[in-house]
Amino acid sequence: MMARQAQCSCGQLRVLCEGVPAKVSICHCNDCRRRTGSAFGIAAFFDRTRITIEGKAKLFTRLADNGHKVDFHFCPICGSTVFWEPARKPDMIGVAVGAFADPLFPVPHQSVWDNKRHSWITFPDEIQTRPSG
């Protein structure tokens, strides 16, 4: 079975993910943009039984734009957010796609909170768009 490793900038916090992600999602909500410091966030969601976490993490909890709680886990040394646990999907763990450092990572399935997307961002037609989360 295929395995991918995501890690923080300093390498202390690592997540080993088995198999292919159940979903890869781009998010344009303000909180994802603030978390990444970019125009959007992108997450790969894996079944939590296929995830192995190594290293120490700190926790930050917030409410998502949809009103559900999300627990974000980040490296206490470099501050990189590596993975999160959405209360809305308790069987899944979201992993920051950029933490994989893999240019061949699977194409996203969807783009959410598309009503907040920067006007200059375009995606291939096969990526489904949703105006909210």
C-alpha positions, 0 to 999 in steps of 0.5 A: 500500500502507498504511504506518504509522509507529511512534516513540519518545516523543521521535521520534528512533527511528522504524519505518515498517511497510508493509501490515497486520500479520501478527499483533497479539498481547497478552501478559500475561507478567511481562517484557512488563508490566515493559517497558510498565509496564502490565497487558500488552504488545501487539505488531504483527508485520510481515514484516521485509522490510516494515520500515524503521528510522530513527534510533539504537537501543540493544539489550537481549536477554533470554530470553522466558518460552518460553525463546527469545531476544528482542532489544529495540530502544529509544531511547537518548534517551527509553528507549521500546522501539519494536521487537523481534526474536524469535529464534523468528520470525526473519522477523518484527519486533514493533512496540509497538502504542502506538508507533503512537499510532493508536486505529484500529489493528487489533484483536488476534488473540490474547492469550498467557500468559493464565494470568497475565492480571489478573482484571479484564481482559476482551476481545471473544470474537473474540480467541483466548486461549492460557494460555501463549506 
